[in-house]
Amino acid sequence: MKSDLFERILVPIAGPKDAEETARAVRPHLTPDTKLIVTHVTPGSTAETTIKTGRDQFAGATYETFSDILHRDDVQFEWVTLEGREVVEALVDAIGMTGATLVAFTPRNIDEWARTIAGDPGGRLIREADVPVMVFPNRDL
């Protein structure tokens, strides 16, 4: 049975440390046919999610960290900087905009107080995504 599940993986990364942890977690699951859609969300000013054509300095450093760890000739990368007011909304929108077949991420290390204020972004992404979501364990939690 051929599965297209790992064909186009949307990989949200928050910053360089998160990029490193996520790249190491996703590496064993890649095949030569995999295309990684690596995304970073920056604050937006409108209610709609948009894809920025340029990369700001922080997103560039984040993407560079990710690609340095996953440097393989057989894996394709697509770098997508999203601009949106709310991270989970932007990621859910990006699934459709990019044609992702799977979302894969490592949960962020946030304390209970921050999780109470911000909600549970990982759990919300799992509930709202219309494609499967793969969550890798965060060794720092």
HELIX and SHEET records of a PDB file:
HELIX    1   1 PRO A   16  VAL A   26  1                                  11    
HELIX    2   2 ARG A   27  HIS A   29  5                                   3    
HELIX    3   3 GLN A   57  ILE A   69  1                                  13    
HELIX    4   4 VAL A   87  THR A   98  1                                  12    
HELIX    5   5 GLU A  112  ALA A  118  1                                   7    
HELIX    6   6 PRO A  121  GLU A  128  1                                   8    
SHEET    1   A 6 THR A  50  LYS A  52  0                                        
SHEET    2   A 6 GLN A  76  GLY A  84 -1                                        
SHEET    3   A 6 LYS A  35  PRO A  43  1                                        
SHEET    4   A 6 ARG A   8  PRO A  12  1                                        
SHEET    5   A 6 LEU A 102  PHE A 105  1                                        
SHEET    6   A 6 VAL A 133  VAL A 135  1                                        
END                                                                             
